[in-house]
Amino acid sequence: MSDFDAIDALLAAVGPQAELPPPEVRRELRERARLSKAQVARTLGVSPSTVGAWESGRDPAEEIRAKYAYLLDGLAAKFTTGTAQEATPAEDAEDGDEDEARGETGDEAGDEVESLATAEPCVLCGSPARHRVAGFAQHLDPADCRPVVAAPPITTQPTAAQATTTSPGTRPSRGPAKRAFQEQSGPGDLIGRTVRAALAEHRGDVDAALAALLKRAIPDAMRLLDETRKGARYDIVAHPWIPDVLRKQTSRGADQIWEARPKWTRRELPPGRHEVTALDINGAYLSALKTHLPLGQLEHTTGFAHDRRRAGVHLITPPAWEHGAVLPNPIGNRDEPGPLWVTEPTLRLLLRLSGPKHALCAPPEIHESYTSGATENLLEKFRVALKDARDTAIAEDDEVTLEYVKAMYSKFVSTMGESNYNRELYRPDWMHIIRSQAFSNLWMKALKAHDEGLTVVRAMGTDELHVIGDWHRVFTEGRGVTEVKTKDIYTAGTKDTDDTDDTEDLPGEEE
């Protein structure tokens, strides 16, 4: 019998429904053996963050469950018989320990650590913590960050019973899955290596290589995210309890969040015929990855105050908008008046526009919120890695890498909600927030154009702005994410200055 046959026999004896120890025991066994998540992940053929999810309460799929159970049983047997062995110095030097990698010096800008005289509940596990990181209570040592209640297996969506028995703002009986993002090797040229490998595999066939890369864009984006989170101070909750407002109302319906998507066309143009330039905003979703994202489980609050150290979704009554003749409404086109649920970027945009600098509207009324401690830099290294790869691809006229990178960040955003294509991350609040940030960025570009004397004709979706006038003095032309490029040039308006139907020559709106 070969070595592999012997292993197969052992695994078959374990069975597909092998019993697993509780999550806290899984982690304890690995740590006692001085094995890193990266070592376990490589052996089992998964990502380090998946190992972290198993240690936080999620159970492996059947095809990997037996192998994981076999590993844990073997570790338990070693410790029971007193024959546990430590990892060799060579292994430590190669793989490191992700718990030590966190260290005392964070790698994210703006992560200020302050000591607390009185312990506060940790935003991730609820246990008392003596430090505040980026404005919220947090354990600096991940070993101290444990769920208060032992966690049964996690599902991506609560059952109907859970949804009705869990009160808003309280921690459900199951502990939220946490995503450590602590793989030890840096991102480096991960994107470039992947593209080169795909081209080699398909013998230089560009179309075949690109098709293969697009199919793997989601898992590759998650792998890159793991790499770029190396050394972060804190875990983030990857599968938190989600309030009803963030759940789809029907299987094919939508949730209750309003993303404030601009779809605005100016009703009247100045008299005469005008040359209109349709500007394309480059990398709209890529730029929107820099936004205030909640880290932990969302907590429910009521009242009119807005805490800028937190982020989430808010039920507001939006202010009246009296500038619709020249600028789109910041909340987009909405037929029904009254309160609605908006995301953090939309609320911050309204608060900004109501301030003394712009004074364009009254402040919105905040009725209730679901928020968590937040940081604007959570995805910054991930964003920069994608941006650098995009810039290099443009400079080298590398369309394969360019399309691959676009697919990575666009699919990353679109599948972090209720999607069967990304089971590692379930954050519909993030999805809405990133999308809304892209809309907010476009709206601010429209305001900049208006303030600089351009006539804003249209604002569409996340990346399309139509203007009349010399836009080159306002925006930089190019393909970079801070630049814009011309999508179309057309003529609009009427020859007859008495004709009030000035927009009759505008192209039809896109669906």
WORA-V420373 format. One record per residue. RES is the residue in one letter. PHI is phi in degrees with one decimal (999 if undefined). OMEGA is omega in radians with two decimals (* if undefined). NEAR is the number of other C-alpha atoms within 12 Angstrom. Layout:
((RES & PHI & OMEGA & NEAR) (RES & PHI & OMEGA & NEAR))
This chain:
((M & 999 & -3.14 & 8) (S & -74.2 & 3.10 & 8) (D & -59.0 & -3.12 & 9) (F & -67.8 & 3.09 & 10) (D & -63.4 & 3.14 & 11) (A & -65.3 & 3.11 & 12) (I & -65.1 & 3.13 & 17) (D & -60.4 & 3.13 & 17) (A & -64.6 & 3.12 & 17) (L & -63.6 & -3.14 & 20) (L & -65.0 & 3.11 & 25) (A & -64.1 & 3.13 & 20) (A & -67.4 & 3.12 & 16) (V & -66.3 & 3.11 & 25) (G & 88.5 & -3.08 & 21) (P & -68.9 & -3.13 & 21) (Q & -110.6 & -3.11 & 21) (A & -57.4 & 3.13 & 25) (E & -73.3 & 3.09 & 22) (L & -110.6 & 3.07 & 33) (P & -69.4 & 3.10 & 30) (P & -57.9 & -3.09 & 24) (P & -54.5 & -3.09 & 36) (E & -67.8 & 3.10 & 29) (V & -73.3 & 3.11 & 24) (R & -57.7 & -3.13 & 35) (R & -67.1 & -3.11 & 33) (E & -62.2 & 3.13 & 24) (L & -64.0 & 3.13 & 33) (R & -63.9 & -3.10 & 36) (E & -68.5 & 3.11 & 30) (R & -64.6 & 3.10 & 23) (A & -82.2 & -3.12 & 30) (R & 56.2 & 3.05 & 28) (L & -101.2 & 3.08 & 36) (S & -82.9 & 3.05 & 37) (K & -60.7 & -3.13 & 41) (A & -63.5 & 3.12 & 36) (Q & -64.7 & 3.14 & 30) (V & -63.6 & -3.10 & 34) (A & -62.9 & -3.13 & 28) (R & -62.0 & -3.11 & 18) (T & -65.6 & -3.08 & 18) (L & -93.4 & 3.10 & 23) (G & 77.1 & 3.12 & 19) (V & -128.9 & 3.10 & 29) (S & -90.0 & 3.09 & 33) (P & -57.9 & -3.14 & 40) (S & -68.2 & 3.08 & 43) (T & -66.8 & 3.06 & 40) (V & -59.9 & 3.10 & 40) (G & -61.5 & 3.12 & 41) (A & -65.8 & 3.09 & 40) (W & -61.3 & -3.12 & 44) (E & -79.3 & 3.10 & 43) (S & -106.4 & 3.04 & 46) (G & 131.4 & -3.14 & 39) (R & -80.9 & 3.14 & 37) (D & -94.4 & 3.13 & 33) (P & -68.8 & 3.03 & 32) (A & -68.9 & -3.04 & 21) (E & -57.3 & -3.04 & 17) (E & -67.8 & -3.13 & 19) (I & -112.5 & -3.06 & 28) (R & -59.5 & -3.09 & 29) (A & -63.0 & 3.14 & 29) (K & -65.1 & -3.13 & 34) (Y & -66.8 & 3.12 & 38) (A & -62.8 & 3.13 & 36) (Y & -62.5 & 3.10 & 30) (L & -62.5 & -3.11 & 31) (L & -65.1 & 3.10 & 34) (D & -63.2 & 3.12 & 25) (G & -65.9 & 3.10 & 24) (L & -65.1 & 3.14 & 31) (A & -62.0 & -3.14 & 27) (A & -66.2 & 3.13 & 17) (K & -61.7 & -3.10 & 19) (F & -72.6 & 3.13 & 20) (T & -65.6 & -3.11 & 13) (T & -90.5 & 3.09 & 11) (G & 74.9 & -3.10 & 13) (T & -113.9 & 3.13 & 14) (A & -63.2 & 3.14 & 20) (Q & -115.5 & 3.11 & 20) (E & -85.5 & 3.06 & 21) (A & -63.4 & -3.12 & 21) (T & -72.4 & 3.09 & 14) (P & -57.2 & -3.14 & 13) (A & -64.0 & 3.12 & 10) (E & -64.8 & 3.13 & 16) (D & -62.2 & -3.11 & 22) (A & -66.8 & -3.10 & 13) (E & -79.0 & -2.99 & 18) (D & -101.3 & -3.12 & 29) (G & 69.1 & 3.07 & 27) (D & -125.4 & -3.05 & 32) (E & -64.0 & 3.10 & 38) (D & -69.9 & 3.10 & 34) (E & -73.1 & -3.08 & 26) (A & -65.0 & 3.14 & 29) (R & -64.7 & 3.06 & 29) (G & 59.2 & 3.12 & 19) (E & -104.6 & 3.13 & 20) (T & -116.9 & -3.12 & 19) (G & -70.4 & -3.12 & 24) (D & -103.5 & -3.11 & 23) (E & -110.9 & -3.12 & 27) (A & -61.5 & 3.04 & 19) (G & 88.6 & 3.12 & 19) (D & -82.6 & -3.12 & 28) (E & -88.0 & 3.14 & 23) (V & -106.2 & 3.08 & 24) (E & -131.5 & 3.11 & 20) (S & -81.2 & -3.12 & 20) (L & -108.8 & 3.09 & 20) (A & -67.9 & 3.10 & 12) (T & -118.6 & -3.10 & 13) (A & -61.8 & 3.08 & 19) (E & -123.8 & 3.14 & 23) (P & -63.3 & 3.08 & 26) (C & -62.9 & -3.09 & 37) (V & -67.0 & -3.10 & 45) (L & -96.0 & -3.04 & 46) (C & -118.2 & 3.12 & 40) (G & 87.2 & 3.11 & 29) (S & -75.5 & -3.13 & 25) (P & -60.0 & 3.12 & 25) (A & -125.7 & -3.06 & 29) (R & -104.4 & -3.14 & 25) (H & -133.9 & 3.06 & 30) (R & -122.3 & -3.13 & 30) (V & -117.9 & 3.14 & 38) (A & 54.8 & 3.03 & 35) (G & 93.8 & 3.13 & 29) (F & -139.4 & -3.12 & 38) (A & -65.7 & -3.02 & 37) (Q & -159.4 & 3.00 & 42) (H & -75.2 & 3.06 & 35) (L & -76.4 & 3.09 & 37) (D & -92.7 & -3.10 & 24) (P & -61.3 & 3.10 & 35) (A & -64.9 & 3.12 & 23) (D & -83.8 & -3.02 & 22) (C & -93.3 & -3.11 & 35) (R & -125.1 & 3.06 & 35) (P & -59.6 & 3.12 & 34) (V & -65.2 & -3.11 & 23) (V & -113.7 & 3.08 & 20) (A & -57.0 & -2.96 & 23) (A & -100.0 & 2.96 & 29) (P & -73.1 & -3.12 & 24) (P & -55.3 & -3.07 & 27) (I & -96.6 & 2.96 & 34) (T & -110.9 & -3.07 & 29) (T & -70.4 & 3.11 & 30) (Q & -131.3 & 3.10 & 30) (P & -63.9 & 3.05 & 24) (T & -72.2 & 3.13 & 18) (A & -61.4 & 3.14 & 11) (A & -65.6 & 3.11 & 11) (Q & -63.2 & -3.09 & 22) (A & -63.9 & -3.08 & 21) (T & -89.7 & -3.09 & 13) (T & -97.2 & -3.14 & 14) (T & -94.8 & -3.13 & 21) (S & -76.9 & -3.11 & 18) (P & -57.8 & 3.05 & 25) (G & 82.8 & 3.13 & 24) (T & -105.0 & -3.13 & 25) (R & -78.9 & 3.07 & 33) (P & -66.9 & -3.06 & 36) (S & -64.0 & 3.09 & 25) (R & -84.6 & 3.10 & 31) (G & -78.9 & 3.13 & 38) (P & -71.0 & 3.07 & 49) (A & -67.0 & 3.11 & 44) (K & -115.7 & -3.12 & 42) (R & -107.0 & -2.97 & 43) (A & -79.1 & -3.11 & 44) (F & 51.3 & -3.02 & 45) (Q & -126.2 & 3.12 & 44) (E & -59.3 & -2.88 & 42) (Q & -83.3 & 3.14 & 36) (S & -80.2 & -3.11 & 27) (G & -73.6 & -3.10 & 23) (P & -65.1 & 3.08 & 32) (G & 48.7 & -3.13 & 20) (D & -103.0 & -3.08 & 20) (L & -58.6 & -3.13 & 27) (I & -65.2 & 3.14 & 38) (G & -61.6 & 3.13 & 28) (R & -63.8 & -3.13 & 17) (T & -64.7 & 3.13 & 30) (V & -65.0 & -3.14 & 36) (R & -62.9 & 3.12 & 24) (A & -65.8 & 3.13 & 21) (A & -66.3 & 3.11 & 28) (L & -64.9 & 3.12 & 23) (A & -67.1 & -3.13 & 17) (E & -62.0 & -3.11 & 17) (H & -100.6 & 3.01 & 18) (R & 53.0 & 3.05 & 13) (G & 80.8 & 3.10 & 16) (D & -73.6 & -3.03 & 18) (V & -62.0 & -3.10 & 24) (D & -63.6 & -3.14 & 19) (A & -66.8 & 3.13 & 19) (A & -63.8 & -3.14 & 27) (L & -65.3 & 3.11 & 32) (A & -60.1 & 3.12 & 21) (A & -67.3 & -3.14 & 26) (L & -65.9 & -3.14 & 35) (L & -65.1 & 3.13 & 30) (K & -67.2 & -3.09 & 20) (R & -101.4 & -3.06 & 26) (A & -61.1 & -3.09 & 33) (I & -68.7 & 3.11 & 33) (P & -61.3 & 3.11 & 28) (D & -67.1 & 3.08 & 34) (A & -64.2 & 3.12 & 39) (M & -66.9 & 3.09 & 38) (R & -65.4 & 3.11 & 36) (L & -62.5 & 3.10 & 41) (L & -61.8 & 3.08 & 40) (D & -57.0 & -3.10 & 39) (E & -63.9 & -3.06 & 33) (T & -77.5 & 3.08 & 34) (R & -92.0 & 3.13 & 39) (K & -56.8 & 3.05 & 39) (G & 80.6 & 3.14 & 32) (A & -64.8 & -3.08 & 40) (R & -69.1 & -2.92 & 38) (Y & -135.3 & 2.92 & 49) (D & -79.5 & 2.98 & 43) (I & -121.8 & -3.12 & 43) (V & -80.7 & -3.07 & 40) (A & -90.6 & -3.13 & 41) (H & -136.1 & -3.06 & 43) (P & -81.6 & 2.92 & 46) (W & -64.2 & -3.07 & 43) (I & -118.9 & 3.11 & 44) (P & -67.6 & -3.07 & 37) (D & -58.6 & -3.09 & 31) (V & -64.1 & 3.14 & 31) (L & -99.9 & 3.10 & 35) (R & -103.3 & 3.10 & 29) (K & -62.4 & -3.12 & 20) (Q & -75.0 & 3.04 & 15) (T & -136.1 & -3.07 & 12) (S & -60.2 & -3.13 & 10) (R & -113.1 & -3.11 & 10) (G & -90.8 & -3.13 & 12) (A & -116.2 & 3.02 & 19) (D & -85.8 & -3.02 & 25) (Q & -96.5 & -3.06 & 25) (I & -85.2 & 3.10 & 38) (W & -100.7 & -3.04 & 37) (E & -88.1 & 3.11 & 39) (A & 63.3 & -3.14 & 40) (R & -69.3 & 3.11 & 36) (P & -69.7 & 2.99 & 36) (K & -149.5 & -2.92 & 32) (W & -125.3 & 3.03 & 34) (T & -128.7 & 3.13 & 35) (R & -61.3 & -3.09 & 31) (R & -75.3 & -3.10 & 23) (E & -131.2 & 3.05 & 28) (L & -98.9 & 3.02 & 35) (P & -58.7 & -3.11 & 29) (P & -56.4 & 3.07 & 18) (G & 99.8 & 3.12 & 21) (R & -95.1 & -3.04 & 22) (H & -135.5 & 3.00 & 26) (E & -86.2 & -3.12 & 26) (V & -107.2 & 3.08 & 31) (T & -106.2 & 3.03 & 32) (A & -89.6 & -3.11 & 30) (L & -93.9 & 3.10 & 38) (D & -103.8 & 3.14 & 34) (I & -84.1 & -3.05 & 39) (N & -73.3 & 3.00 & 33) (G & 52.2 & -3.05 & 36) (A & -60.2 & 3.14 & 37) (Y & -70.4 & 3.10 & 39) (L & -62.8 & 3.10 & 41) (S & -64.9 & -3.08 & 37) (A & -72.4 & 3.07 & 42) (L & -65.3 & 3.04 & 39) (K & -89.1 & -3.11 & 30) (T & -156.3 & -3.11 & 37) (H & -77.0 & -3.11 & 39) (L & -112.1 & 3.07 & 43) (P & -70.6 & -3.09 & 44) (L & -88.3 & -3.02 & 46) (G & -105.1 & 3.12 & 43) (Q & -70.4 & -3.11 & 42) (L & -70.7 & 3.14 & 40) (E & -115.6 & -3.05 & 32) (H & -89.4 & 3.05 & 29) (T & -139.0 & 3.07 & 25) (T & -126.9 & 3.10 & 21) (G & 122.2 & -2.99 & 17) (F & -96.5 & -3.09 & 19) (A & -77.0 & 3.08 & 20) (H & -119.6 & 3.13 & 29) (D & -95.8 & -3.07 & 26) (R & -71.3 & 3.08 & 24) (R & -84.0 & -3.12 & 28) (R & -120.1 & 3.13 & 38) (A & -150.3 & 3.13 & 41) (G & 168.5 & 3.12 & 50) (V & -124.8 & -2.99 & 47) (H & -138.8 & 3.00 & 46) (L & -90.6 & -3.07 & 33) (I & -130.7 & 2.84 & 34) (T & -102.7 & -3.07 & 24) (P & -70.7 & 3.12 & 36) (P & -74.6 & 3.03 & 28) (A & -66.0 & -3.14 & 21) (W & -117.9 & -3.02 & 25) (E & -107.8 & -3.07 & 15) (H & -117.8 & -3.07 & 19) (G & -63.8 & 3.12 & 23) (A & -72.5 & -3.06 & 20) (V & -124.3 & -3.12 & 28) (L & -141.4 & 3.10 & 39) (P & -68.6 & 3.04 & 38) (N & -66.9 & -3.12 & 37) (P & -59.6 & 3.10 & 47) (I & -96.7 & 3.12 & 42) (G & 80.0 & -3.14 & 32) (N & -83.1 & -3.12 & 23) (R & -137.0 & -3.07 & 22) (D & -83.5 & -3.05 & 8) (E & -95.7 & 3.08 & 11) (P & -79.2 & 3.06 & 13) (G & 100.5 & -3.07 & 17) (P & -64.7 & 3.05 & 22) (L & -155.2 & 3.14 & 32) (W & -87.4 & 3.12 & 35) (V & -124.3 & 3.14 & 46) (T & -92.8 & -3.13 & 47) (E & -57.8 & -3.13 & 48) (P & -61.1 & 3.13 & 45) (T & -65.8 & 3.12 & 46) (L & -62.7 & -3.12 & 43) (R & -64.7 & 3.09 & 36) (L & -64.1 & 3.13 & 36) (L & -64.2 & 3.12 & 37) (L & -64.8 & 3.12 & 31) (R & -65.6 & -3.11 & 22) (L & -71.9 & 3.11 & 29) (S & -86.3 & -3.10 & 23) (G & -75.6 & -3.05 & 16) (P & -65.3 & -3.11 & 12) (K & -65.7 & -3.08 & 10) (H & -107.4 & 3.12 & 18) (A & 49.1 & -3.10 & 18) (L & -93.8 & -3.11 & 26) (C & -160.4 & 3.04 & 25) (A & -79.8 & 3.09 & 21) (P & -65.5 & 3.05 & 27) (P & -71.2 & 3.07 & 36) (E & -91.9 & 3.14 & 29) (I & -96.0 & -3.11 & 32) (H & -97.5 & 3.09 & 24) (E & -156.2 & -3.06 & 27) (S & -146.7 & 2.90 & 35) (Y & -120.2 & -3.04 & 39) (T & -138.2 & 3.03 & 39) (S & -144.2 & 3.00 & 41) (G & -53.4 & -2.95 & 36) (A & -139.8 & 3.00 & 39) (T & -144.3 & 3.12 & 33) (E & -84.0 & -3.03 & 34) (N & -103.9 & -3.05 & 28) (L & -57.4 & -3.09 & 38) (L & -104.6 & -3.00 & 42) (E & -65.0 & 3.13 & 28) (K & -66.0 & 3.06 & 31) (F & -60.5 & -3.14 & 39) (R & -63.6 & -3.11 & 37) (V & -65.3 & 3.11 & 27) (A & -61.0 & 3.11 & 31) (L & -67.6 & 3.14 & 42) (K & -63.2 & -3.14 & 34) (D & -62.5 & 3.11 & 26) (A & -65.0 & 3.11 & 39) (R & -64.5 & 3.14 & 34) (D & -61.4 & 3.14 & 27) (T & -64.5 & 3.13 & 23) (A & -62.9 & 3.11 & 25) (I & -66.0 & -3.12 & 22) (A & -63.0 & -3.10 & 16) (E & -97.9 & -3.13 & 13) (D & 54.9 & -3.08 & 15) (D & -100.2 & -3.07 & 21) (E & -71.1 & 3.12 & 22) (V & -63.7 & 3.13 & 34) (T & -63.2 & -3.12 & 41) (L & -60.6 & -3.14 & 32) (E & -68.6 & 3.10 & 32) (Y & -63.9 & 3.13 & 37) (V & -63.9 & 3.10 & 44) (K & -57.3 & 3.14 & 36) (A & -64.0 & -3.12 & 32) (M & -62.2 & -3.06 & 38) (Y & -79.9 & 3.13 & 42) (S & -71.5 & 3.12 & 30) (K & -73.0 & 3.06 & 29) (F & -57.4 & -3.14 & 43) (V & -68.9 & -3.01 & 41) (S & -74.8 & -3.07 & 29) (T & -107.1 & 3.13 & 30) (M & -84.3 & 3.03 & 33) (G & -89.7 & 3.14 & 35) (E & -83.2 & -3.08 & 34) (S & -136.3 & 3.07 & 24) (N & -82.3 & -3.06 & 14) (Y & -93.3 & -3.14 & 21) (N & -141.7 & -3.12 & 28) (R & -91.5 & -3.09 & 30) (E & -82.1 & -3.07 & 44) (L & -140.0 & 3.11 & 43) (Y & -125.5 & -3.14 & 37) (R & -134.8 & 3.08 & 43) (P & -61.1 & 3.08 & 43) (D & -64.6 & 3.09 & 52) (W & -63.0 & -3.11 & 51) (M & -57.3 & 3.14 & 40) (H & -64.5 & -3.10 & 46) (I & -65.2 & -3.13 & 45) (I & -65.2 & 3.10 & 44) (R & -60.8 & -3.12 & 44) (S & -64.5 & 3.09 & 45) (Q & -63.6 & 3.09 & 43) (A & -63.5 & 3.11 & 40) (F & -65.3 & 3.13 & 43) (S & -63.7 & 3.11 & 45) (N & -61.7 & 3.12 & 42) (L & -64.2 & -3.13 & 47) (W & -62.3 & 3.13 & 42) (M & -65.9 & 3.05 & 32) (K & -67.4 & 3.08 & 38) (A & -64.0 & 3.11 & 41) (L & -64.7 & 3.12 & 32) (K & -60.9 & 3.11 & 23) (A & -60.9 & -3.14 & 31) (H & -63.8 & -3.12 & 29) (D & -65.6 & -3.14 & 17) (E & -90.7 & 3.03 & 20) (G & 93.2 & 3.07 & 18) (L & -80.1 & 3.04 & 31) (T & -94.2 & 3.14 & 32) (V & -82.0 & -3.09 & 42) (V & -101.1 & -3.12 & 44) (R & -150.2 & 2.94 & 46) (A & -137.7 & -2.99 & 43) (M & -129.9 & 3.03 & 37) (G & 61.7 & -3.10 & 34) (T & -108.6 & -2.89 & 37) (D & -141.4 & -3.08 & 39) (E & -132.2 & -3.13 & 38) (L & -133.4 & 3.14 & 47) (H & -105.8 & -3.08 & 47) (V & -139.2 & 2.99 & 45) (I & -113.8 & 3.11 & 33) (G & 124.6 & -3.11 & 24) (D & -80.5 & -3.06 & 22) (W & -72.9 & -3.12 & 32) (H & -62.8 & 3.12 & 20) (R & -80.6 & -3.11 & 13) (V & -107.9 & -3.08 & 23) (F & -121.3 & 3.09 & 29) (T & -89.5 & -3.14 & 20) (E & -85.2 & 3.12 & 21) (G & 161.9 & -3.11 & 21) (R & -108.7 & 3.10 & 27) (G & -71.0 & -3.07 & 27) (V & -70.4 & 3.07 & 32) (T & -97.1 & -3.08 & 23) (E & -117.9 & 3.11 & 24) (V & -130.2 & 3.08 & 29) (K & -133.1 & -3.12 & 27) (T & -77.8 & 3.09 & 26) (K & -95.9 & -3.11 & 21) (D & -164.1 & 3.01 & 18) (I & -132.3 & -3.13 & 21) (Y & -145.4 & 3.13 & 22) (T & -106.6 & 3.14 & 25) (A & -140.2 & -3.12 & 29) (G & 108.9 & -3.10 & 30) (T & -130.2 & 3.05 & 23) (K & -75.8 & -3.13 & 20) (D & -87.1 & -3.09 & 13) (T & -67.7 & 3.11 & 15) (D & -86.6 & -3.13 & 14) (D & -78.2 & -3.07 & 17) (T & -87.8 & -3.12 & 17) (D & -87.9 & -2.98 & 21) (D & -70.9 & -3.03 & 26) (T & -98.9 & -3.04 & 29) (E & -65.3 & -3.10 & 20) (D & -94.6 & 3.13 & 23) (L & -70.3 & 3.09 & 31) (P & -60.7 & 3.13 & 20) (G & -64.9 & -3.13 & 13) (E & -71.8 & 3.10 & 17) (E & -80.7 & 3.09 & 13) (E & -77.2 & * & 6))
